[in-house]
């Protein structure tokens, strides 16, 4: 097949299966997303969550203060004593990270928190503690949070419905450690938004948004009142999906949920791309022999790391490149991977634009929104950041929005510390 015919066949394949960003209309998608945000915010039902963080506004720091920031992630627990003054964050005194309890073994809630508290014990001398808790939780007005869902990788069956701060305090008391601190509990997207504030609290920004693009995806933004809201944007189900998206979703144990996340996020990219390439082979865009070489029975499924390795070096030593017999196959794969990345960036730009429009901030070049971007996929996926910046710039011109999109080192720990002193 001649190069022009190959390119035409790839374009037809991408459009037929709704994998091309040009298949989507920004205005229609944005109107639909904003409408659902409004409905859920007003008490109606929808796939986005609109969860208030209940942490209020960061305060101006007049004298040095030290707080403990604890990040309980799905893999590791990190603890840092953060010292701040009127110039911002001055130091981070870290303890060594340790594996999150319950990963690879079943624990009770009591033992889960006892192990966390034991690991961070040397940092329990400050008067204020904030815990960034990775499992889904519902913040409470008293600054605690109730665990709303478990996680496959953390095996603590009776954790659902427990109050994080209360369990932490009880564990500290049982170990004879300080347990009378003020405790705040937030999630990582809210922490990312506040991490941006920690870098720019004395600057000219009109507000702060947290954007997570890693294993999953999410956004936290301020309502016009200033209240920070966690959207759980990955759960959104209002974007049009193609037949391959639907085929992949049907294979998962939570079919029908989190459809946006399954289209874009790193935790799903390998599975989705497997379905895309298998379909390409079935439709003779790729050869069946290629599919047989790539998908050897008994081998692990494709991962986001496999896709990234090939995208950065199509002729290198990686699993996907090893399955290619010629440059034609490599060219087709590069086109498919690039298109899926472009679709991901475009859809993420729609959700971020919706958050900016909803918040009412960023309407002047003298007072932009500061968007803190976090997540392994954001940092590693070839071309994603550039495409996201391009699509956000286009939306900014259309809707009169001004923003700064940046990755902030240690944003989650810094934002967790800021939450500890919010009013």
C-alpha positions as CSV (number, residue, x, y, z in Angstrom):
1,X,0.0,0.0,0.0
2,X,1.3,3.4,-1.0
3,X,2.1,6.0,1.8
4,X,-0.8,8.2,0.8
5,X,-3.2,5.3,0.9
6,X,-1.8,4.2,4.3
7,X,-2.3,7.7,5.7
8,X,-5.8,7.8,4.3
9,X,-6.6,4.4,5.8
10,X,-5.3,5.4,9.2
11,X,-7.4,8.6,9.2
12,X,-10.5,6.7,8.2
13,X,-9.9,4.1,11.0
14,X,-9.4,6.9,13.6
15,X,-12.5,8.8,12.6
16,X,-14.7,5.6,12.3
17,X,-13.9,4.7,15.9
18,X,-14.1,8.2,17.3
19,X,-10.4,8.2,18.1
20,X,-9.6,11.5,16.3
21,X,-9.9,14.7,18.2
22,X,-11.5,16.3,15.2
23,X,-14.5,14.2,15.7
24,X,-15.4,16.3,18.7
25,X,-17.0,19.8,19.0
26,X,-15.5,21.8,21.8
27,X,-18.6,24.0,22.3
28,X,-21.0,21.1,22.5
29,X,-18.8,19.1,24.9
30,X,-18.2,22.2,27.1
31,X,-21.9,23.1,27.3
32,X,-22.7,19.5,28.3
33,X,-20.0,19.4,30.9
34,X,-20.9,22.7,32.5
35,X,-24.6,21.7,32.5
36,X,-23.8,18.6,34.5
37,X,-21.6,20.5,36.9
38,X,-24.5,22.9,37.5
39,X,-27.0,20.1,38.0
40,X,-24.9,18.2,40.5
41,X,-23.9,21.3,42.4
42,X,-27.6,22.1,42.8
43,X,-28.3,18.6,44.3
44,X,-29.2,16.7,41.1
45,X,-27.7,13.5,39.9
46,X,-24.8,13.1,37.5
47,X,-21.5,11.3,36.9
48,X,-19.3,14.1,38.3
49,X,-19.2,14.4,42.0
50,X,-18.8,18.1,43.0
51,X,-17.5,17.4,46.5
52,X,-16.7,20.4,48.7
53,X,-13.4,20.3,50.5
54,X,-14.6,22.2,53.5
55,X,-11.1,23.7,54.2
56,X,-11.8,27.4,53.6
57,X,-9.2,29.9,52.6
58,X,-5.4,29.8,53.1
59,X,-4.3,32.3,55.7
60,X,-1.6,34.9,55.5
61,X,1.4,33.7,57.6
62,X,2.8,36.4,59.9
63,X,5.3,34.4,61.9
64,X,7.0,31.0,61.3
65,X,4.8,28.0,61.7
66,X,5.5,24.3,61.3
67,X,2.9,21.7,60.4
68,X,3.0,18.0,59.5
69,X,1.9,17.0,56.0
70,X,1.2,13.3,55.5
71,X,0.5,11.8,52.1
72,X,-1.1,8.4,52.3
73,X,-0.9,7.2,48.7
74,X,-1.9,4.0,47.0
75,X,1.7,2.8,47.0
76,X,3.7,4.7,49.7
77,X,3.2,6.9,52.7
78,X,5.2,10.2,52.9
79,X,5.5,12.5,55.9
80,X,7.1,16.0,56.0
81,X,7.3,18.7,58.6
82,X,6.8,21.9,56.6
83,X,8.0,25.2,58.0
84,X,6.4,28.4,56.6
85,X,6.6,32.1,57.2
86,X,5.5,35.4,55.5
87,X,7.8,34.6,52.6
88,X,6.2,31.2,52.0
89,X,7.4,27.6,52.5
90,X,11.0,27.7,53.9
91,X,11.8,24.0,54.5
92,X,10.5,20.5,54.2
93,X,11.9,18.0,56.8
94,X,11.1,14.6,55.4
95,X,11.0,11.1,56.9
96,X,11.8,8.1,54.6
97,X,8.8,7.0,52.7
98,X,7.4,3.5,53.5
99,X,4.9,1.2,51.8
100,X,1.3,1.9,52.3
101,X,-0.1,-0.7,54.8
102,X,-2.5,-3.2,53.3
103,X,-0.8,-3.4,49.9
104,X,-0.3,-7.1,49.4
105,X,-1.8,-8.2,52.7
106,X,-5.2,-7.9,54.4
107,X,-5.4,-5.7,57.5
108,X,-8.0,-4.3,59.9
109,X,-8.7,-0.6,59.9
110,X,-7.1,-0.5,63.4
111,X,-3.8,-2.1,62.2
112,X,-3.8,0.0,59.0
113,X,-3.7,3.2,61.0
114,X,-1.4,1.9,63.7
115,X,1.2,1.2,61.0
116,X,0.8,4.6,59.4
117,X,1.0,6.4,62.8
118,X,4.0,4.3,63.8
119,X,5.8,5.2,60.6
120,X,5.2,8.9,60.9
121,X,5.6,9.1,64.7
122,X,8.6,11.4,64.8
123,X,6.5,14.0,63.0
124,X,3.6,14.1,65.5
125,X,5.0,17.0,67.6
126,X,3.4,19.8,65.6
127,X,0.1,21.3,66.6
128,X,-1.5,20.9,63.2
129,X,-1.5,17.8,60.9
130,X,-3.1,17.4,57.4
131,X,-3.5,14.0,55.8
132,X,-3.8,13.7,52.1
133,X,-5.7,10.4,51.8
134,X,-5.6,8.7,48.4
135,X,-8.7,6.5,48.8
136,X,-12.0,8.1,47.8
137,X,-13.4,10.0,50.8
138,X,-16.1,12.6,51.6
139,X,-14.8,15.6,53.5
140,X,-16.7,16.7,56.5
141,X,-17.3,20.2,57.9
142,X,-15.2,19.3,61.0
143,X,-12.2,18.8,58.6
144,X,-12.3,15.0,58.9
145,X,-13.3,12.8,56.0
146,X,-15.2,9.5,55.7
147,X,-13.8,6.8,53.5
148,X,-16.3,6.4,50.6
149,X,-14.6,3.6,48.6
150,X,-11.8,1.1,48.9
151,X,-9.0,0.4,46.5
152,X,-7.9,-2.9,44.9
153,X,-4.3,-2.4,46.0
154,X,-5.1,-1.5,49.7
155,X,-6.8,-4.5,51.3
156,X,-8.5,-3.1,54.4
157,X,-12.1,-4.5,54.2
158,X,-13.6,-2.6,57.1
159,X,-12.2,0.8,56.1
160,X,-15.3,1.9,54.2
161,X,-17.3,4.4,56.3
162,X,-14.5,5.1,58.7
163,X,-13.4,8.6,59.7
164,X,-9.8,9.1,58.7
165,X,-8.8,11.7,61.3
166,X,-10.5,10.0,64.1
167,X,-8.9,6.6,63.3
168,X,-5.5,8.3,63.0
169,X,-6.0,10.0,66.4
170,X,-7.1,6.7,68.1
171,X,-4.1,4.9,66.6
172,X,-1.7,7.5,68.0
173,X,-3.3,7.2,71.5
174,X,-3.0,3.4,71.4
175,X,0.7,3.8,70.7
176,X,1.3,6.4,73.4
177,X,2.1,9.1,70.8
178,X,0.8,12.7,70.7
179,X,-2.9,12.7,69.7
180,X,-4.4,16.1,70.5
181,X,-3.4,17.9,67.2
182,X,-5.8,19.7,64.9
183,X,-6.2,17.2,62.0
184,X,-7.4,18.0,58.5
185,X,-8.1,15.5,55.7
186,X,-8.0,16.3,52.0
187,X,-7.6,14.5,48.7
188,X,-4.6,14.8,46.3
189,X,-6.3,17.0,43.7
190,X,-7.3,19.6,46.4
191,X,-3.7,19.4,47.6
192,X,-2.4,20.0,44.1
193,X,-4.5,23.2,43.9
194,X,-3.2,24.4,47.2
195,X,0.3,23.5,46.1
196,X,0.0,26.1,43.4
197,X,-1.1,28.6,46.1
198,X,2.0,27.8,48.1
199,X,4.1,28.9,45.2
200,X,2.2,32.0,44.3
201,X,0.3,33.2,47.4
202,X,1.9,36.6,47.3
203,X,1.5,36.9,43.5
204,X,-1.1,38.1,41.1
205,X,-3.1,34.9,40.4
206,X,-6.9,35.1,40.8
207,X,-7.3,31.5,41.8
208,X,-5.8,28.0,41.8
209,X,-6.9,24.8,40.1
210,X,-5.4,21.3,40.7
211,X,-5.2,19.0,37.7
212,X,-4.2,15.3,38.1
213,X,-3.3,13.3,35.1
214,X,-1.7,10.0,36.2
215,X,-3.2,6.6,36.8
216,X,-6.5,8.4,36.9
217,X,-7.5,12.0,36.3
218,X,-9.3,14.7,38.3
219,X,-9.7,18.4,38.9
220,X,-10.3,20.6,41.9
221,X,-11.3,24.2,41.5
222,X,-12.7,27.2,43.5
223,X,-16.3,28.0,43.3
224,X,-17.1,31.8,42.9
225,X,-17.5,31.8,46.7
226,X,-13.9,30.6,47.1
227,X,-14.9,27.2,48.3
228,X,-12.7,24.5,46.8
229,X,-14.6,21.7,45.0
230,X,-13.3,18.3,44.0
231,X,-15.1,17.3,40.7
232,X,-13.9,13.7,40.4
233,X,-13.8,14.5,36.7
234,X,-12.6,11.1,35.7
235,X,-16.0,9.8,36.6
236,X,-17.7,12.0,33.9
237,X,-19.7,10.0,31.4
238,X,-20.9,12.7,29.1
239,X,-18.2,12.6,26.4
240,X,-19.2,10.7,23.2
241,X,-17.4,7.3,23.1
242,X,-16.5,5.1,20.1
243,X,-17.2,1.4,19.7
244,X,-13.7,0.5,20.8
245,X,-14.1,2.6,24.0
246,X,-17.3,0.7,24.6
247,X,-15.7,-2.6,23.9
248,X,-13.0,-1.9,26.4
249,X,-15.3,-0.6,29.0
250,X,-17.5,-3.7,28.8
251,X,-14.4,-5.8,29.7
252,X,-14.0,-4.1,33.1
253,X,-15.6,-4.9,36.4
254,X,-17.0,-1.4,36.7
255,X,-18.5,-1.2,33.2
256,X,-20.5,2.0,32.7
257,X,-18.6,4.1,35.3
258,X,-15.7,6.5,35.0
259,X,-15.9,6.7,31.2
260,X,-13.8,9.8,30.7
261,X,-11.0,8.3,32.8
262,X,-11.1,5.1,30.8
263,X,-10.6,7.2,27.6
264,X,-7.5,9.1,28.7
265,X,-5.8,8.1,32.0
266,X,-2.6,6.1,32.4
267,X,-4.1,3.3,34.3
268,X,-6.3,2.4,31.3
269,X,-4.1,3.3,28.4
270,X,-2.6,-0.2,28.0
271,X,-5.9,-1.9,28.0
272,X,-7.5,0.6,25.6
273,X,-4.6,0.5,23.2
274,X,-4.8,-3.3,23.2
275,X,-8.4,-3.1,22.0
276,X,-7.5,-0.5,19.4
277,X,-4.6,-2.5,17.9
278,X,-6.6,-5.7,18.0
279,X,-9.4,-3.9,16.1
280,X,-6.9,-2.5,13.6
281,X,-5.7,-6.0,12.9
282,X,-9.2,-7.3,12.5
283,X,-9.9,-4.6,10.0
284,X,-6.6,-5.3,8.1
285,X,-5.1,-1.9,8.9
286,X,-2.4,-3.9,10.7
287,X,-1.6,-7.5,9.9
288,X,-2.8,-10.4,12.0
289,X,0.8,-11.5,12.2
290,X,1.7,-8.3,13.9
291,X,-1.1,-8.8,16.5
292,X,0.1,-12.4,17.1
293,X,3.7,-11.2,17.6
294,X,2.6,-8.4,20.0
295,X,-0.1,-10.2,22.0
296,X,1.6,-13.5,22.8
297,X,-0.6,-15.7,25.0
298,X,0.6,-15.6,28.6
299,X,2.4,-12.3,28.4
300,X,1.3,-9.3,30.5
301,X,-1.1,-6.8,28.9
302,X,0.2,-3.6,27.4
303,X,0.8,-0.7,29.8
304,X,1.1,3.0,29.5
305,X,4.9,2.5,29.9
306,X,5.0,0.2,26.9
307,X,3.2,2.9,24.8
308,X,5.5,5.6,26.0
309,X,8.6,3.6,25.3
310,X,7.6,3.0,21.7
311,X,6.4,6.6,21.1
312,X,9.7,7.9,22.2
313,X,11.7,5.3,20.3
314,X,9.8,3.4,17.6
315,X,12.9,1.5,16.5
316,X,14.3,1.0,20.0
317,X,14.4,-2.0,22.4
318,X,10.9,-2.2,23.6
319,X,8.0,-4.6,23.4
320,X,6.0,-2.9,20.7
321,X,8.9,-2.1,18.5
322,X,10.0,-5.7,18.7
323,X,6.7,-6.8,17.2
324,X,7.1,-4.5,14.1
325,X,8.4,-6.0,10.9
326,X,8.8,-2.9,8.9
327,X,8.5,0.9,8.8
328,X,5.0,0.8,7.6
329,X,3.8,-0.8,10.8
330,X,5.8,1.6,12.9
331,X,4.3,4.5,11.0
332,X,0.8,3.3,11.5
333,X,1.4,2.7,15.2
334,X,2.9,6.2,15.7
335,X,-0.1,7.7,14.0
336,X,-2.5,5.8,16.2
337,X,-0.6,6.6,19.4
338,X,-0.3,10.3,18.5
339,X,-4.0,10.5,17.7
340,X,-5.1,8.9,21.0
341,X,-2.8,11.3,22.9
342,X,-4.3,14.3,21.0
343,X,-7.8,13.1,21.9
344,X,-6.8,12.8,25.5
345,X,-5.3,16.3,25.6
346,X,-8.4,17.8,23.9
347,X,-10.8,16.2,26.3
348,X,-8.7,17.2,29.3
349,X,-8.7,20.8,27.9
350,X,-12.5,20.7,27.9
351,X,-12.7,19.8,31.6
352,X,-10.1,22.3,32.6
353,X,-11.9,25.0,30.6
354,X,-15.1,24.1,32.3
355,X,-13.5,24.4,35.7
356,X,-12.2,27.9,34.8
357,X,-15.5,29.1,33.4
358,X,-17.4,27.7,36.4
359,X,-15.1,29.4,38.9
360,X,-15.3,32.8,37.2
361,X,-11.5,33.4,37.7
362,X,-8.8,34.1,35.2
363,X,-10.7,36.7,33.3
364,X,-7.8,39.2,33.2
365,X,-4.2,38.9,32.0
366,X,-3.2,40.7,35.2
367,X,-4.9,38.0,37.3
368,X,-4.6,34.6,35.6
369,X,-5.6,31.2,37.1
370,X,-2.7,29.1,38.3
371,X,-3.2,25.4,37.3
372,X,-1.0,23.0,39.1
373,X,-0.5,19.9,36.9
374,X,0.4,16.6,38.6
375,X,0.7,13.0,37.8
376,X,3.0,10.5,36.2
377,X,1.2,10.4,32.9
378,X,1.3,14.2,32.6
379,X,5.0,14.1,33.1
380,X,5.8,11.1,30.9
381,X,3.3,10.8,28.0
382,X,5.0,11.9,24.8
383,X,3.4,15.1,23.4
384,X,0.6,15.4,25.9
385,X,1.7,18.5,27.7
386,X,2.4,20.4,24.4
387,X,-1.0,19.4,23.0
388,X,-2.8,20.3,26.2
389,X,-1.2,23.7,26.2
390,X,-2.2,24.2,22.6
391,X,-5.8,23.3,23.2
392,X,-6.0,25.4,26.4
393,X,-4.6,28.3,24.5
394,X,-7.2,28.0,21.8
395,X,-10.0,27.8,24.5
396,X,-8.4,30.8,26.3
397,X,-8.6,32.9,23.2
398,X,-12.2,31.8,22.5
399,X,-13.6,32.3,26.0
400,X,-11.3,35.1,27.3
401,X,-9.5,33.0,29.9
402,X,-6.0,33.6,31.2
403,X,-4.0,31.0,33.1
404,X,-0.6,29.6,34.0
405,X,-0.2,25.8,33.7
406,X,2.8,24.5,35.6
407,X,4.1,21.4,37.4
408,X,5.1,22.3,41.0
409,X,7.7,20.1,42.7
410,X,6.2,18.5,45.9
411,X,2.9,20.2,45.1
412,X,0.9,17.6,47.0
413,X,3.0,17.8,50.2
414,X,3.1,21.6,50.0
415,X,-0.6,21.9,49.4
416,X,-1.3,19.4,52.2
417,X,0.6,21.7,54.6
418,X,-1.3,24.8,53.4
419,X,-4.6,23.0,54.1
420,X,-3.5,22.5,57.7
421,X,-3.4,26.2,58.3
422,X,-6.5,27.2,56.2
423,X,-9.5,28.8,57.9
